[in-house]
Amino acid sequence: MTALYAADGVDFSLVCDGCGMTVDNLGANLHNWDLAWSLFRRHGWVGTQSTGGPHGCPRCTSQATAPSDR
């Protein structure tokens, strides 16, 4: 699962399945998953709209699409 909910059931975090980068405390400002995901998609995150993922951060996405130096 790549969207982690806090014990209060309101706050949540987004976790990259590639490198583990975590963006915490999204519920306090963005209030719901759909709004948070639409914002992160615009900033280079990839994956499914589902909270279960998988989700990838821009760093992992750019590494996966970068040409090899071989």
C-alpha positions in Angstrom: 0.0 0.0 0.0 1.5 3.4 -0.9 -1.0 5.7 0.7 -0.6 5.4 4.4 -3.2 6.6 6.8 -2.4 7.9 10.3 -4.0 6.5 13.4 -6.6 9.3 13.3 -7.9 8.0 10.0 -7.8 11.5 8.5 -4.1 12.3 7.8 -2.2 10.4 5.2 1.1 10.1 3.5 2.2 9.1 0.0 5.1 6.7 -0.4 7.1 5.9 -3.6 7.2 2.2 -4.3 10.6 2.6 -6.0 12.8 4.4 -3.4 10.5 4.7 -0.4 10.4 8.5 -0.4 7.5 9.6 1.8 5.5 12.8 1.6 3.8 13.1 5.1 0.9 15.0 6.5 -1.1 15.4 3.4 -4.5 15.2 5.0 -4.1 18.5 6.9 -3.7 20.6 3.8 -5.2 18.6 0.9 -8.0 16.9 2.9 -8.6 13.9 0.6 -6.8 11.4 -1.6 -8.3 12.5 -4.9 -7.1 16.1 -4.5 -3.7 15.0 -3.3 -3.2 12.6 -6.1 -4.2 15.1 -8.8 -1.7 17.5 -7.5 1.1 15.0 -7.3 0.4 13.7 -10.8 0.9 17.3 -12.1 4.3 17.2 -10.4 5.6 14.0 -12.0 4.4 11.2 -9.8 3.1 8.2 -11.7 0.8 5.3 -10.8 -2.8 4.4 -10.3 -5.4 6.7 -8.7 -6.0 4.0 -6.2 -4.5 4.5 -2.7 -3.1 1.0 -3.0 -0.7 2.0 -5.8 1.7 1.4 -7.1 3.1 5.0 -7.1 6.4 6.3 -8.3 8.1 9.7 -7.5 9.6 11.9 -10.2 13.1 10.8 -9.4 12.4 7.1 -9.9 10.3 7.9 -13.0 13.2 9.9 -14.6 15.7 7.2 -13.8 13.5 4.6 -15.4 13.2 6.6 -18.6 16.8 7.9 -18.8 19.0 6.5 -21.5 21.6 4.1 -20.3 25.3 5.1 -20.3 26.3 1.7 -21.7 
